[in-house]
Amino acid sequence: MLTKEELPACPVATTVNLIGNKWKLLILRDLLMGTKRFGELRKGVTGISQKVLTDNLRALEEDGIVLRAIFAEVPPRVEYSLSELGETLRPIIDVMGEWGTAYKARFAKPKTKKG
């Protein structure tokens, strides 16, 4: 976690710094649907390696965005969910999804034949 002094002066840069990589956004997208176990996240985030998922979950946890719950079972069960702070990202990610849908629709319209 960056200290207050290490955070960029620009608030947009701060947000990008915290959630701006491809994997973090996709992890957050999946966690917006509810609590997930590691394997569920790995399946939901296509193409991510175990190491990269672990590293990104640790970073999100360190930044206070994701909560990690460990259950004393055999085998141990670990679940990930959004923290209260993480939930505040919902409108941002929702708007990103809406924008992406509109962008894709713009180019998916069938082309009319000439003549």
C-alpha atoms as an extended CHARMM CRD file, in Angstrom:
* protein
*
       115  EXT
         1         1  MET       CA              0.0000000000        0.0000000000        0.0000000000  PROA      1               0.0000000000
         2         2  LEU       CA              1.3300000000        3.4110000000       -0.9180000000  PROA      2               0.0000000000
         3         3  THR       CA              1.5660000000        6.0390000000        1.7510000000  PROA      3               0.0000000000
         4         4  LYS       CA             -0.3820000000        9.2590000000        1.3690000000  PROA      4               0.0000000000
         5         5  GLU       CA              2.8550000000       10.9950000000        0.3390000000  PROA      5               0.0000000000
         6         6  GLU       CA              3.5580000000        8.3700000000       -2.3550000000  PROA      6               0.0000000000
         7         7  LEU       CA              0.1510000000        8.6530000000       -4.0230000000  PROA      7               0.0000000000
         8         8  PRO       CA              0.0380000000       10.7060000000       -7.2240000000  PROA      8               0.0000000000
         9         9  ALA       CA             -1.2490000000       14.2590000000       -6.8950000000  PROA      9               0.0000000000
        10        10  CYS       CA             -3.8390000000       13.5980000000       -9.6140000000  PROA      10              0.0000000000
        11        11  PRO       CA             -6.9020000000       11.6860000000       -8.3230000000  PROA      11              0.0000000000
        12        12  VAL       CA             -7.3600000000        9.9310000000      -11.6800000000  PROA      12              0.0000000000
        13        13  ALA       CA             -3.7530000000        8.7310000000      -11.5200000000  PROA      13              0.0000000000
        14        14  THR       CA             -4.3860000000        7.4830000000       -7.9860000000  PROA      14              0.0000000000
        15        15  THR       CA             -7.3730000000        5.4360000000       -9.1610000000  PROA      15              0.0000000000
        16        16  VAL       CA             -5.4470000000        4.0530000000      -12.1270000000  PROA      16              0.0000000000
        17        17  ASN       CA             -2.5560000000        3.2260000000       -9.8260000000  PROA      17              0.0000000000
        18        18  LEU       CA             -4.8390000000        1.1980000000       -7.5380000000  PROA      18              0.0000000000
        19        19  ILE       CA             -7.0850000000       -0.6160000000      -10.0310000000  PROA      19              0.0000000000
        20        20  GLY       CA             -5.7460000000        0.2500000000      -13.4610000000  PROA      20              0.0000000000
        21        21  ASN       CA             -4.2970000000       -2.9980000000      -14.6690000000  PROA      21              0.0000000000
        22        22  LYS       CA             -6.2730000000       -5.4420000000      -16.7690000000  PROA      22              0.0000000000
        23        23  TRP       CA             -6.2660000000       -8.1820000000      -14.1630000000  PROA      23              0.0000000000
        24        24  LYS       CA             -7.3470000000       -6.0820000000      -11.1920000000  PROA      24              0.0000000000
        25        25  LEU       CA            -10.3470000000       -4.7380000000      -13.0750000000  PROA      25              0.0000000000
        26        26  LEU       CA            -11.4300000000       -8.2310000000      -14.1040000000  PROA      26              0.0000000000
        27        27  ILE       CA            -10.9740000000       -9.5360000000      -10.5490000000  PROA      27              0.0000000000
        28        28  LEU       CA            -13.0710000000       -6.6440000000       -9.2460000000  PROA      28              0.0000000000
        29        29  ARG       CA            -15.7030000000       -7.2820000000      -11.9140000000  PROA      29              0.0000000000
        30        30  ASP       CA            -16.0820000000      -10.8510000000      -10.6680000000  PROA      30              0.0000000000
        31        31  LEU       CA            -16.0990000000       -9.8520000000       -6.9960000000  PROA      31              0.0000000000
        32        32  LEU       CA            -18.8810000000       -7.3420000000       -7.6910000000  PROA      32              0.0000000000
        33        33  MET       CA            -21.0770000000      -10.4180000000       -8.2310000000  PROA      33              0.0000000000
        34        34  GLY       CA            -20.2720000000      -11.6810000000       -4.7360000000  PROA      34              0.0000000000
        35        35  THR       CA            -17.7660000000      -13.5940000000       -2.6500000000  PROA      35              0.0000000000
        36        36  LYS       CA            -15.5450000000      -15.9700000000       -4.6150000000  PROA      36              0.0000000000
        37        37  ARG       CA            -13.0000000000      -18.6330000000       -3.8800000000  PROA      37              0.0000000000
        38        38  PHE       CA             -9.5980000000      -18.5830000000       -5.5860000000  PROA      38              0.0000000000
        39        39  GLY       CA            -10.5460000000      -21.2610000000       -8.1150000000  PROA      39              0.0000000000
        40        40  GLU       CA            -13.7330000000      -19.4350000000       -9.0610000000  PROA      40              0.0000000000
        41        41  LEU       CA            -11.7800000000      -16.2530000000       -9.6890000000  PROA      41              0.0000000000
        42        42  ARG       CA             -9.2090000000      -18.1170000000      -11.7650000000  PROA      42              0.0000000000
        43        43  LYS       CA            -11.9580000000      -19.5900000000      -13.9590000000  PROA      43              0.0000000000
        44        44  GLY       CA            -13.7490000000      -16.2480000000      -14.2640000000  PROA      44              0.0000000000
        45        45  VAL       CA            -10.6600000000      -14.2630000000      -15.2270000000  PROA      45              0.0000000000
        46        46  THR       CA             -9.7100000000      -16.0090000000      -18.4480000000  PROA      46              0.0000000000
        47        47  GLY       CA             -6.0050000000      -16.1970000000      -19.1650000000  PROA      47              0.0000000000
        48        48  ILE       CA             -4.7060000000      -15.2410000000      -15.7250000000  PROA      48              0.0000000000
        49        49  SER       CA             -2.0070000000      -17.4100000000      -14.1710000000  PROA      49              0.0000000000
        50        50  GLN       CA             -2.1370000000      -18.5810000000      -10.5770000000  PROA      50              0.0000000000
        51        51  LYS       CA              0.8460000000      -16.3820000000       -9.6670000000  PROA      51              0.0000000000
        52        52  VAL       CA             -0.5850000000      -13.2480000000      -11.2710000000  PROA      52              0.0000000000
        53        53  LEU       CA             -3.9700000000      -13.8160000000       -9.6120000000  PROA      53              0.0000000000
        54        54  THR       CA             -2.2850000000      -14.3110000000       -6.2320000000  PROA      54              0.0000000000
        55        55  ASP       CA             -0.1340000000      -11.1870000000       -6.6670000000  PROA      55              0.0000000000
        56        56  ASN       CA             -3.0960000000       -9.0320000000       -7.6910000000  PROA      56              0.0000000000
        57        57  LEU       CA             -5.3160000000      -10.3170000000       -4.8850000000  PROA      57              0.0000000000
        58        58  ARG       CA             -2.5670000000       -9.5560000000       -2.3740000000  PROA      58              0.0000000000
        59        59  ALA       CA             -2.1470000000       -6.0410000000       -3.7640000000  PROA      59              0.0000000000
        60        60  LEU       CA             -5.9030000000       -5.3960000000       -3.6650000000  PROA      60              0.0000000000
        61        61  GLU       CA             -6.0410000000       -6.7320000000       -0.1140000000  PROA      61              0.0000000000
        62        62  GLU       CA             -3.0840000000       -4.5790000000        0.9380000000  PROA      62              0.0000000000
        63        63  ASP       CA             -4.7960000000       -1.5090000000       -0.5410000000  PROA      63              0.0000000000
        64        64  GLY       CA             -7.9520000000       -2.2530000000        1.4520000000  PROA      64              0.0000000000
        65        65  ILE       CA            -10.1090000000       -3.0220000000       -1.5840000000  PROA      65              0.0000000000
        66        66  VAL       CA            -10.4760000000       -6.7860000000       -1.1410000000  PROA      66              0.0000000000
        67        67  LEU       CA            -11.0560000000       -8.8460000000        1.9960000000  PROA      67              0.0000000000
        68        68  ARG       CA             -9.5920000000      -12.3300000000        2.4210000000  PROA      68              0.0000000000
        69        69  ALA       CA            -11.3490000000      -14.7350000000        4.7860000000  PROA      69              0.0000000000
        70        70  ILE       CA             -9.6390000000      -17.9650000000        5.8360000000  PROA      70              0.0000000000
        71        71  PHE       CA            -11.7780000000      -20.7570000000        7.2680000000  PROA      71              0.0000000000
        72        72  ALA       CA            -10.2300000000      -23.3460000000        9.5810000000  PROA      72              0.0000000000
        73        73  GLU       CA            -11.2910000000      -26.4130000000        7.6500000000  PROA      73              0.0000000000
        74        74  VAL       CA             -9.4770000000      -29.3310000000        6.0810000000  PROA      74              0.0000000000
        75        75  PRO       CA             -8.5500000000      -28.4310000000        3.4370000000  PROA      75              0.0000000000
        76        76  PRO       CA             -8.4750000000      -24.7190000000        4.3470000000  PROA      76              0.0000000000
        77        77  ARG       CA            -11.0630000000      -22.6090000000        2.5480000000  PROA      77              0.0000000000
        78        78  VAL       CA            -10.2120000000      -19.0580000000        1.4950000000  PROA      78              0.0000000000
        79        79  GLU       CA            -12.8020000000      -16.6200000000        0.1810000000  PROA      79              0.0000000000
        80        80  TYR       CA            -12.3800000000      -13.1850000000       -1.3260000000  PROA      80              0.0000000000
        81        81  SER       CA            -14.8960000000      -10.3570000000       -1.2690000000  PROA      81              0.0000000000
        82        82  LEU       CA            -14.9660000000       -6.6250000000       -1.7260000000  PROA      82              0.0000000000
        83        83  SER       CA            -14.3930000000       -4.4970000000        1.3430000000  PROA      83              0.0000000000
        84        84  GLU       CA            -16.6090000000       -1.5270000000        2.0910000000  PROA      84              0.0000000000
        85        85  LEU       CA            -14.0270000000        0.5800000000        0.2390000000  PROA      85              0.0000000000
        86        86  GLY       CA            -14.0160000000       -1.8990000000       -2.6520000000  PROA      86              0.0000000000
        87        87  GLU       CA            -17.7920000000       -1.6160000000       -2.9570000000  PROA      87              0.0000000000
        88        88  THR       CA            -17.3910000000        2.1090000000       -3.6450000000  PROA      88              0.0000000000
        89        89  LEU       CA            -15.7890000000        1.1080000000       -6.9760000000  PROA      89              0.0000000000
        90        90  ARG       CA            -19.0780000000       -0.4200000000       -8.1660000000  PROA      90              0.0000000000
        91        91  PRO       CA            -20.3700000000        2.7100000000       -9.9670000000  PROA      91              0.0000000000
        92        92  ILE       CA            -17.0130000000        3.2090000000      -11.6880000000  PROA      92              0.0000000000
        93        93  ILE       CA            -16.8660000000       -0.3520000000      -12.9960000000  PROA      93              0.0000000000
        94        94  ASP       CA            -20.5680000000       -0.2980000000      -13.9230000000  PROA      94              0.0000000000
        95        95  VAL       CA            -20.0350000000        2.8260000000      -16.0250000000  PROA      95              0.0000000000
        96        96  MET       CA            -16.9770000000        1.2290000000      -17.6540000000  PROA      96              0.0000000000
        97        97  GLY       CA            -19.1470000000       -1.7760000000      -18.5570000000  PROA      97              0.0000000000
        98        98  GLU       CA            -21.8670000000        0.4360000000      -20.0130000000  PROA      98              0.0000000000
        99        99  TRP       CA            -19.3420000000        2.4040000000      -22.0410000000  PROA      99              0.0000000000
       100       100  GLY       CA            -17.7300000000       -0.7920000000      -23.3380000000  PROA      100             0.0000000000
       101       101  THR       CA            -21.1180000000       -2.2030000000      -24.3510000000  PROA      101             0.0000000000
       102       102  ALA       CA            -22.0080000000        0.9910000000      -26.2200000000  PROA      102             0.0000000000
       103       103  TYR       CA            -18.6180000000        1.0800000000      -27.9140000000  PROA      103             0.0000000000
       104       104  LYS       CA            -18.9350000000       -2.5140000000      -29.0920000000  PROA      104             0.0000000000
       105       105  ALA       CA            -22.4940000000       -1.8810000000      -30.3300000000  PROA      105             0.0000000000
       106       106  ARG       CA            -21.2820000000        1.0600000000      -32.3570000000  PROA      106             0.0000000000
       107       107  PHE       CA            -19.1070000000       -1.2190000000      -34.4500000000  PROA      107             0.0000000000
       108       108  ALA       CA            -21.3510000000       -4.2870000000      -34.4450000000  PROA      108             0.0000000000
       109       109  LYS       CA            -24.0980000000       -2.7540000000      -36.5440000000  PROA      109             0.0000000000
       110       110  PRO       CA            -24.6030000000       -4.6720000000      -39.7920000000  PROA      110             0.0000000000
       111       111  LYS       CA            -23.3470000000       -2.9110000000      -42.8570000000  PROA      111             0.0000000000
       112       112  THR       CA            -25.8510000000       -2.2890000000      -45.6260000000  PROA      112             0.0000000000
       113       113  LYS       CA            -25.0680000000       -3.5550000000      -49.1070000000  PROA      113             0.0000000000
       114       114  LYS       CA            -24.6170000000       -1.0140000000      -51.8590000000  PROA      114             0.0000000000
       115       115  GLY       CA            -26.4080000000       -1.1790000000      -55.0870000000  PROA      115             0.0000000000
